Amino acid sequence: MNFAGLPLGIREKVLRCLEMFNKGFPILIRGETGVGKSFLAREIHRASRWKDGEFVRVDLASLENDLFESQLFGYDRGTFTGGLIEGKVGLLDLAQGGTVFFDEIGNLDLRYQKKLLIFLDERRYRRVGGKNYIHLNAGIIFATNIYIKGALTEGKLREDLYHRIKTCEIELPPLRARLFVLEEIIELLIKIKNLKPLKFTPDAIEKMKEYSWPGNLRELLNFLVELNSLGKHTIEISDLPENVRNHNKADSNGRIRPELIINELSKTGGNVKETASRLGVSRQYLYKMFRAYRINPADYRR
């Protein structure tokens, strides 16, 4: 199992949950959008007793309410006017012998949360229009990005359903809490997506570690994919997105702070081109800031 970028305590929790998962208990993975919940779910599947079966993702946020049961459980022949004559298998049928991953459980309509709870209690389901029950032989993993306590208080998540799915709960920390192993995470994402290797200068890595990455792994991955499409190999500060380069440089008006400009001018001996490069801004923008702050680069020439 690939634990790249995960703190030791989380790794130990994942292994404990894997043991319970292999015994038939469900797992709940929590975390912000983009932290890698789907990736961890797949890694658990690959390490489990169900690894030879399919990994079936059920996006509960996108399932159409009126079609929830037929999409999840399938339907028998002749059930719907306009439906397939021979009927249709559901997502749970596809997951037999493998793992079913219920993504975004917190977004499921309350009226279907009860049906899901009954299914979990019995581990069996019946196709819409069918008479016979089908036992599910598969591992079950849930994921959510919602604030659980708030959802329970507001009545958006059934408490009995939550207690049923939280047998073993894993909370994935956001990327900003894992930046101490940023290089390891980058290598992992490059490997997963089969991207070309990238080399980051020490300054570029340090600048990336100063950024909070609100989009988490998804935001970082999009950046790496973009670099690959541009054919970049050695990545410097000037290659980083503007929001990464300048996120902590702005004043209350959104302009780069004057003390930073003066500091870089002092280091470069008043060289405007080099100062702009070090700050990650264009020379046109830098001259605009000179006028706004009444800074004369000539005052810093050696």
N, C-alpha and C positions, 0 to 999 in steps of 0.2 A: 504494500500500500504506500502511495506517495504522500509523505507528510510535509513536503516542502513549504516553508513559510508559516508553519503552525507551531505555536508555543508548546513546550513539553507537556504542560497540563492538559491542553486540548488533545494532544496525541494520545495520552493515556486514556482520556475519556472516550475517544473514538474506538480504541481497542476494546474497552469495556462494553461499549454499545454494540460492537461487532459480535461479541460473544452472545449477547442477548438477542441480537438480530438473527443469528443462526439458530436460536431456540424458538423463533417465531414471534418475538416481540417487535412492535413497531418502533421506529426511531423518529424523533423530531429534531430537525436542524433549523436553528434560528439565526438571523443575522440581517444586516442591511442589504439592500438591493446591490447586487454585483460583487458580493464577498466570496462567492464560489460555492454556494450551497449545492447547486446541480453537480459541480465537479466532485465534491466530497461524496455526494450520494452515489455517483458512478464508481468512485473508488471503493466505497463500502460494498457495492454490488459485486465488483470484480474480485474482492477478497472473501466473499461469502459462499455459502453452500449453494447459492442460486446463480453462481457466476456463469454457468453454461447456458442459462436461459436469457431471454430478452430483458433489456432495461427499458421499461415503458414509462415515459413521462406524461403525466396527466396535468395539464395546465388548468387548474380550477378557476383561474381568473378569466379564461377565454371560453370555457364551455358554455354553450348557450343554455340558459335556464330551462327552456321548454324541452330541450333535447338532452338534458343532463342524464337521465336514466338510460335512454336508448344509446347514447354515446358511451357511457361507462359500462353498462351491463349488456348492451346489445338488444336485439329484438328478434322474435320468431317470425316465421313466414306468415304473410297475410295480416300482420298486425296493423300496419299503416296503409292508408290509401296513398298511392304514389311511392310507397317504400319498395325495397327490393323484394321480389316475389319469394326468393329463397330465405329471406331474413338477413340479418347482419350480425357478425360477431362484435363484441364490445372491446373496449380497451383492456378490461380485466382478462378477457379471453386471451389476448395477445401476451399478457404478462404471466400466464401459467408457466410454472417452472422457472421463472425469473424474478424480477423485482418490479414493483409498481411504485412510481415516485409521484406522489401527490404534491404538486408545486403550488404555493400560495394558498394554503388551507384557510387562511384568515379572510380570503376574498370570496369564499363560498357562501351562497345564499343560505340563510338560516333554515329555510324549509327543506333544503337538501342536506344540511348538516345532520339532521335527525336520521335520514335514510343512510347516510354514510356511517353513523354511529351503530345502527342496527347491523349493517354489513360487517363492521369491524368486530362486533360482539360475536357474531355467528360464523364469520369467515366463510360465508357462502352468499350467493346472489342468484337471482332468477331473472332471466331475460324478460324484457317487456313483452307481454302477451304469452309468455311461457308458463308452464306448470311445474317443471322440475327444477330443483335447486342444483347449483353447480358449486362445488367446494373450490376455494381458491388455494392453490399450492404455490405461494410466492411470498417473497419478502415485501414488507411495506415500509416506505420511508415518506415522511411528511416534511415540508419546508414552509417557512413563512418569514416575511420581513416586517410583520406588524408588532406593535408593542402589546404583548399578551395581556398584561394586567389592565391596560386601558380598554382593550377589546372586550375583556370579560365584564368590566364595569359598565361599559356602554351597551352591553348585550349584543355585540357583533359576533361573538364567538361563544358557543355553548360550553358551559363549564364542564359538563359530563363528557363532551367530546374531547376537550383539552386534556382532561385527566386520563382519557383512554389512549391518547396518542403520545403522551409525554412519558411513557415508560422509561425511555432513555433519551435525554435531551442534550443536544450539543449546541452551544452558542459560538458561532464563528466571529472572531473579532474583525473589525474593519481593517482595511489596508493601512490606514494611518497608525494603527497600533502594532503593525508588523513591519514597519519600515527598516528596522534594524537588520532584517534579512532580505532587503529589497533585491539585491543581486541574485539571491537564490530563487526568489519569486519570478524574476524576469527570465531566468534560465528555464524554469518550469513552464511558463507560458509559451516561450519560444518552442520548447519541445512538444508541448501539447498541440499547438497549432502548426507544427512543422514549418516554422519560419527560419529564415537565414540567421545565423549567429550574429549578434551585435556586440560591439565593444564600447562601453561607456567610459569616458574620461572620469577621473576621481571628482573633478569639479561638477560634472554633470550629475553624477550619482548623489553628491551632497545636496545639490539644488533640488533634485527630485525628492530627497528625504525631507526637505523643508516644506514640501507641498502636502496638503491634507488629502488629496485624491478622493473627493466626495463621491465619484462614480466607482470607487474601489477597483477590484481587479478588472472589471469590464472597461473602465476608462483607461487603465494602464495597457490592457491588451489592444484596444483600438489604436493607441499611440504606437505600439510596437508594430502593428500591422501596417500603419501608415509609413513608418520608417522603412519597412521592407519594400513597400511599393515604390518608394523613392530611391531605392538602391543604396541607402546609407549603410555603412559598415562601422565606422568609428563615430560615436555620437558625442558632440560637444554641447556646451550650454546653449550656444546659438541655435542648435537643432531642436531644442525643447520647445513645446508649445508656449505661446506668449503668456497664458494664464499660469503656467508652471514657473516660468522665468520671473514673472513680476508679481506674483500673488502677495508677497509680503513687503512690497516696495511702495505701495500706494498710500497717499495721505487721505484725509477725510473727503477730499474732492475727487478721489480716484486718480490723482496724478502721482508720478514717481516722486518720492520724498527728496527734498533738496540736499539733505545731509548725505544721502547715498551718492548723489551726483558729485558732490564736492569730494567725497572720500575716493571715488574712482578717478576723478580728475587729478587728485594728488598722487595717486599710484601711477598714473600713466604720464605724468608730467604735462598735463593739459592736452594730450592727444585725443581729439574729439572722436576720430574713427575707432580707436581702441577702447575708449570709454563707452561708446555706444555698444560695441560688441560685448564688453564685460557686463553691461547692464541688460543686454538682451533687447535693446530698442534700436530703432532706426536713427540715423543722424538727423533727419528732418524733425523727428519728435524731440530729440535731445536739444536741438537749437531752439525749438519752441519753449522748452523748459528753461533754457538759458534766459530767454526774454522774460518769461513769467516770474522767475526768481531773481532776475538781474544778476546772473552769474556770468563772469567773464573768464572763459577758459585760459586766456593769456596770463591770468594771474597765477596760474599753477604750472606754467612752463618752467622747466629747469634750465 
